[in-house]
Amino acid sequence: MTDQTAPAIHTFHPDLTEEKIAQLVATFYGRARADDLIGPIFNAAVADWDHHIAQISDFWSSMLLKTGRYDGRPMRPHLRLPIKGEHFDRWLLLFEKTAREIFQGDVAEAFIIRARRIADSFEMGIATTRGEIARPRHSV
């Protein structure tokens, strides 16, 4: 899919379930924690991995299933982390690979497009707090 418009995914899509969302999040974070570039940042920032994985599963459930379970401010914890463009690139590489392994077609693309938008939003927000200027790099 070359268009950056997220596919319309509805709760009745048979592949989009809470269990599969939890599998995506757990698999991704297992890979992220072991990664040489982003693993040290995640491992230093997250004290309770079970809680974090549940919280991020709620986030993605709210994003794609519209459950409304996530009630947080996802940008805030990332503002104090020592992350740069290459960290966002690696995060997306691992996330996209995982999404495509667990989901097929439009469901995987819905996750990927939203993840790219999130990465751009976080990267620009962090740059702004540092007095830098950043432009969208992933969701053009």
C-alpha positions in Angstrom: 0.0 0.0 0.0 1.6 3.3 -1.0 -1.2 5.6 0.0 -0.7 7.0 3.6 -4.4 6.8 4.3 -5.1 4.3 7.0 -7.3 1.4 5.8 -10.8 1.4 7.4 -10.6 -1.4 10.0 -13.7 -2.2 12.1 -14.2 -4.2 15.2 -15.8 -7.0 13.1 -12.6 -7.7 11.1 -11.9 -11.3 12.1 -8.1 -10.8 12.4 -8.3 -7.8 14.7 -8.8 -9.1 18.2 -7.6 -8.1 21.7 -5.5 -11.3 21.8 -3.7 -10.5 18.5 -3.1 -6.9 19.6 -1.6 -8.2 22.9 0.5 -10.7 20.9 1.8 -7.8 18.6 2.7 -5.7 21.6 4.4 -8.4 23.6 6.3 -9.7 20.5 7.4 -6.2 19.5 8.6 -5.3 23.0 10.5 -8.6 23.3 12.4 -7.6 20.2 12.8 -4.0 21.2 14.2 -4.9 24.6 16.8 -7.2 23.0 17.8 -4.7 20.3 21.2 -3.2 20.6 20.1 0.4 19.7 16.8 0.9 21.4 16.9 -1.9 24.0 19.0 0.0 26.5 16.7 3.0 26.3 13.6 0.9 26.9 15.1 -1.2 29.6 16.3 1.9 31.5 12.9 3.6 31.2 10.5 0.7 32.0 10.5 -0.8 35.4 7.4 -3.0 35.2 7.2 -4.7 31.8 3.9 -6.5 32.4 2.2 -3.2 33.3 3.8 -1.4 30.3 2.8 -4.1 27.8 -0.8 -4.1 29.2 -0.9 -0.3 28.9 0.4 -0.3 25.3 -2.0 -3.1 24.4 -4.8 -0.8 25.8 -3.4 2.0 23.7 -3.5 0.0 20.4 -6.9 -1.4 21.4 -8.2 2.2 21.7 -6.6 3.2 18.5 -7.9 0.4 16.3 -10.9 -1.1 18.1 -12.0 2.2 19.6 -12.4 0.6 23.0 -11.4 3.8 24.9 -9.4 1.7 27.4 -6.3 3.9 27.1 -6.4 7.1 29.1 -2.9 8.4 29.2 -0.6 10.9 27.7 1.8 8.9 25.6 4.1 11.8 24.6 5.0 12.8 28.2 7.2 9.8 29.2 9.1 10.0 25.9 10.1 13.6 26.3 12.8 12.8 28.8 14.3 9.9 26.9 17.6 10.3 25.0 16.0 9.4 21.6 16.9 10.6 18.2 15.8 9.9 14.6 17.7 6.6 14.4 15.8 5.4 17.4 12.5 6.1 15.8 13.7 4.4 12.6 14.6 1.3 14.5 11.4 1.3 16.5 9.4 1.4 13.2 11.5 -1.2 11.5 10.9 -3.7 14.4 7.2 -2.7 14.8 6.5 -3.0 11.0 8.2 -6.4 10.8 6.2 -7.6 13.8 2.9 -6.2 12.5 3.3 -7.9 9.2 4.1 -11.2 10.9 1.1 -11.2 13.1 -1.5 -9.5 10.9 -2.2 -9.7 7.2 -3.0 -7.1 4.5 -5.1 -4.1 5.6 -4.9 -4.9 9.3 -1.1 -4.8 9.3 -1.1 -1.6 7.2 -3.5 0.0 9.6 -1.1 -0.6 12.5 1.9 0.5 10.4 0.4 3.8 9.1 -0.7 4.7 12.6 2.8 3.8 14.0 4.5 6.0 11.4 2.2 8.9 12.4 3.0 8.4 16.0 6.7 8.2 15.3 6.6 11.5 13.4 4.4 13.2 16.1 6.8 12.1 18.9 9.9 13.0 17.0 8.6 16.5 16.2 7.3 16.9 19.8 10.6 15.9 21.3 12.5 18.2 18.9 10.3 21.1 19.8 11.0 20.6 23.5 14.7 20.6 22.7 14.4 23.8 20.7 15.0 22.0 17.4 12.9 21.8 14.3 11.9 18.4 12.9 9.7 17.5 10.0 7.6 14.4 9.4 9.9 11.7 8.0 7.7 8.6 8.1 4.1 9.5 7.2 4.5 11.7 4.2 
